Amino acid sequence: MRKKLVSAFLAAALAVTALTGCSSQTGAGTESTSAAAKEETKAGETEAGETAEKEGEEAASDESYKIGIVTPTVTVSEDEFRGAQEMVQKYPDLVVHKTIPENFATDKEGCISVITSLADDPEMKYIIFDCGMEGIIPAFQTIREKRPDIVTMVTSNDDPKLLNEYVDISITTDWNRRGETIATKAHEMGAKTFIHYSFPTHMASESKVIRRDKMKETCEKLGMEFVEITTPDPQTGNGRAPMLQFLREDIPRQIEKYGPDTNIFGTNCPMYDVILDEAFKLKFIVAEQCCPTPTQSYPTILNLEITEEDLGNYDKINEMITEKSTEAGMTGRLSGWAMPSSVYIPKFKVELAKYMHDNNLKPEDVLSKEFLDNFSKEHMPVAADFAIAGEGLDNYYMLILEDIYY
């Protein structure tokens, strides 16, 4: 932008100098000649400014640059990998996709090497990282020292304060706020009781405790009964089977006790193979899964025929689920997000990076709830609701995706 303004100023100044020199030679002392000269000068300034502005925009859009994105492999985290690959297909000459080692939890150095290697390319202007891991802050410290011109965008489980300090833009799913939004949505869908299924090792996680407490608090405010039930622990016992068998037996008991205007939430993804299957039988409410996506459990329990080509076609998958829900008399009893946030976020970052480059924007120009909310509505298939992560975390935003009702 600074170069653009300097060019415009110089062009305008040259135009003024040329016109002034010409008028002095032809007797510009008369009023009419002076007025004409002023008009010509004004026109010259405008034309020069517009030309410089146009040249600046063309320079921004024509400049050769790259967007690098790093994710886990497809076998470790299919969603992030798929989101990145969709962007490679959409912008093949622009997006470079790399994957971190599959043993990333123990090979931090290997992960850091993959990320920082992108900065070796002089055309690289944006580096994006998407993985729920910790320990990658050193990579972005190195990039900032080596290539301060590169804009970094990250989703990781590192300390938010460190991410805010060493990363230009951090975006993640607002897991804690979902404690309030899920309970509120369940109430709006007609729930009078909210049942929370989990087990000890899961509830040792601070984020899950915060979400549970927000659910309980919201239920109390809205007049819903909150019921907490502990299942067998799949991480310390005999695996998933006892947990799933417990759910299969306990859910009908709870629905018989509280009635079908009951929302059931489980903290573990495999739980939903039973929860959603029982929902179609007993007609209770499932406002949202622990990981709200149309590809969690729905395809399995509804026997949806999804081809390899349709795996990323969430509109089609949602239409299939809606059709099955209508046939089962479950319209309005099931909800979630129209696509996984783990696919959404890497795609969002690539689109944001491209937009920033095309419009000569810096990170501070886009870091506001208003901008990010509007950008999601205008440039993404699903709208997002952003919130700053907390006080002093100006570079760190969390999102909740738009709801879909089946």
ChimeraX attribute file (.defattr): number of C-alpha atoms within 10 A of each C-alpha:
attribute: neighborCount
match mode: 1-to-1
recipient: residues
	/A:1	14
	/A:2	8
	/A:3	10
	/A:4	17
	/A:5	14
	/A:6	12
	/A:7	19
	/A:8	23
	/A:9	16
	/A:10	15
	/A:11	20
	/A:12	23
	/A:13	15
	/A:14	14
	/A:15	20
	/A:16	19
	/A:17	11
	/A:18	12
	/A:19	15
	/A:20	17
	/A:21	11
	/A:22	12
	/A:23	16
	/A:24	12
	/A:25	8
	/A:26	9
	/A:27	10
	/A:28	17
	/A:29	10
	/A:30	8
	/A:31	9
	/A:32	10
	/A:33	14
	/A:34	16
	/A:35	12
	/A:36	13
	/A:37	19
	/A:38	16
	/A:39	12
	/A:40	16
	/A:41	20
	/A:42	15
	/A:43	15
	/A:44	20
	/A:45	21
	/A:46	16
	/A:47	16
	/A:48	21
	/A:49	20
	/A:50	15
	/A:51	16
	/A:52	22
	/A:53	17
	/A:54	14
	/A:55	15
	/A:56	20
	/A:57	17
	/A:58	12
	/A:59	13
	/A:60	18
	/A:61	16
	/A:62	10
	/A:63	12
	/A:64	13
	/A:65	18
	/A:66	21
	/A:67	26
	/A:68	23
	/A:69	29
	/A:70	24
	/A:71	29
	/A:72	24
	/A:73	17
	/A:74	13
	/A:75	9
	/A:76	14
	/A:77	15
	/A:78	15
	/A:79	22
	/A:80	26
	/A:81	25
	/A:82	21
	/A:83	23
	/A:84	30
	/A:85	21
	/A:86	16
	/A:87	21
	/A:88	20
	/A:89	11
	/A:90	11
	/A:91	16
	/A:92	11
	/A:93	12
	/A:94	18
	/A:95	24
	/A:96	19
	/A:97	16
	/A:98	20
	/A:99	18
	/A:100	20
	/A:101	18
	/A:102	16
	/A:103	12
	/A:104	18
	/A:105	11
	/A:106	10
	/A:107	13
	/A:108	18
	/A:109	15
	/A:110	14
	/A:111	23
	/A:112	19
	/A:113	13
	/A:114	16
	/A:115	25
	/A:116	18
	/A:117	12
	/A:118	23
	/A:119	22
	/A:120	11
	/A:121	11
	/A:122	12
	/A:123	15
	/A:124	21
	/A:125	22
	/A:126	24
	/A:127	26
	/A:128	23
	/A:129	25
	/A:130	26
	/A:131	20
	/A:132	15
	/A:133	14
	/A:134	13
	/A:135	17
	/A:136	21
	/A:137	18
	/A:138	14
	/A:139	20
	/A:140	24
	/A:141	18
	/A:142	16
	/A:143	23
	/A:144	18
	/A:145	9
	/A:146	13
	/A:147	17
	/A:148	13
	/A:149	13
	/A:150	18
	/A:151	21
	/A:152	25
	/A:153	26
	/A:154	28
	/A:155	26
	/A:156	19
	/A:157	14
	/A:158	15
	/A:159	11
	/A:160	17
	/A:161	16
	/A:162	12
	/A:163	24
	/A:164	19
	/A:165	17
	/A:166	19
	/A:167	23
	/A:168	21
	/A:169	23
	/A:170	26
	/A:171	23
	/A:172	22
	/A:173	18
	/A:174	19
	/A:175	17
	/A:176	19
	/A:177	17
	/A:178	21
	/A:179	23
	/A:180	19
	/A:181	17
	/A:182	24
	/A:183	29
	/A:184	19
	/A:185	19
	/A:186	26
	/A:187	23
	/A:188	12
	/A:189	20
	/A:190	17
	/A:191	25
	/A:192	20
	/A:193	24
	/A:194	25
	/A:195	20
	/A:196	18
	/A:197	18
	/A:198	21
	/A:199	19
	/A:200	14
	/A:201	11
	/A:202	16
	/A:203	15
	/A:204	10
	/A:205	10
	/A:206	11
	/A:207	14
	/A:208	17
	/A:209	15
	/A:210	17
	/A:211	19
	/A:212	22
	/A:213	15
	/A:214	20
	/A:215	25
	/A:216	23
	/A:217	16
	/A:218	20
	/A:219	24
	/A:220	13
	/A:221	10
	/A:222	14
	/A:223	11
	/A:224	21
	/A:225	15
	/A:226	19
	/A:227	14
	/A:228	13
	/A:229	11
	/A:230	13
	/A:231	18
	/A:232	20
	/A:233	18
	/A:234	18
	/A:235	12
	/A:236	11
	/A:237	11
	/A:238	11
	/A:239	12
	/A:240	15
	/A:241	13
	/A:242	15
	/A:243	21
	/A:244	20
	/A:245	14
	/A:246	14
	/A:247	21
	/A:248	17
	/A:249	10
	/A:250	14
	/A:251	20
	/A:252	17
	/A:253	12
	/A:254	15
	/A:255	20
	/A:256	11
	/A:257	10
	/A:258	15
	/A:259	17
	/A:260	20
	/A:261	19
	/A:262	28
	/A:263	29
	/A:264	26
	/A:265	23
	/A:266	22
	/A:267	19
	/A:268	15
	/A:269	13
	/A:270	15
	/A:271	22
	/A:272	25
	/A:273	17
	/A:274	18
	/A:275	22
	/A:276	23
	/A:277	17
	/A:278	17
	/A:279	22
	/A:280	19
	/A:281	11
	/A:282	16
	/A:283	21
	/A:284	24
	/A:285	28
	/A:286	26
	/A:287	29
	/A:288	25
	/A:289	25
	/A:290	18
	/A:291	19
	/A:292	19
	/A:293	22
	/A:294	22
	/A:295	19
	/A:296	18
	/A:297	20
	/A:298	20
	/A:299	16
	/A:300	12
	/A:301	15
	/A:302	15
	/A:303	10
	/A:304	13
	/A:305	11
	/A:306	15
	/A:307	9
	/A:308	8
	/A:309	7
	/A:310	12
	/A:311	12
	/A:312	18
	/A:313	13
	/A:314	17
	/A:315	13
	/A:316	13
	/A:317	22
	/A:318	21
	/A:319	12
	/A:320	19
	/A:321	20
	/A:322	20
	/A:323	14
	/A:324	19
	/A:325	19
	/A:326	12
	/A:327	10
	/A:328	12
	/A:329	11
	/A:330	20
	/A:331	16
	/A:332	17
	/A:333	24
	/A:334	25
	/A:335	24
	/A:336	23
	/A:337	21
	/A:338	22
	/A:339	24
	/A:340	20
	/A:341	24
	/A:342	23
	/A:343	20
	/A:344	21
	/A:345	22
	/A:346	32
	/A:347	21
	/A:348	20
	/A:349	27
	/A:350	25
	/A:351	18
	/A:352	18
	/A:353	23
	/A:354	21
	/A:355	15
	/A:356	18
	/A:357	16
	/A:358	16
	/A:359	13
	/A:360	14
	/A:361	14
	/A:362	14
	/A:363	15
	/A:364	11
	/A:365	10
	/A:366	16
	/A:367	18
	/A:368	17
	/A:369	16
	/A:370	12
	/A:371	12
	/A:372	21
	/A:373	16
	/A:374	15
	/A:375	18
	/A:376	19
	/A:377	14
	/A:378	11
	/A:379	13
	/A:380	14
	/A:381	14
	/A:382	16
	/A:383	20
	/A:384	21
	/A:385	17
	/A:386	23
	/A:387	19
	/A:388	18
	/A:389	20
	/A:390	13
	/A:391	6
	/A:392	12
	/A:393	16
	/A:394	18
	/A:395	25
	/A:396	26
	/A:397	23
	/A:398	21
	/A:399	24
	/A:400	19
	/A:401	21
	/A:402	14
	/A:403	18
	/A:404	19
	/A:405	18
	/A:406	19
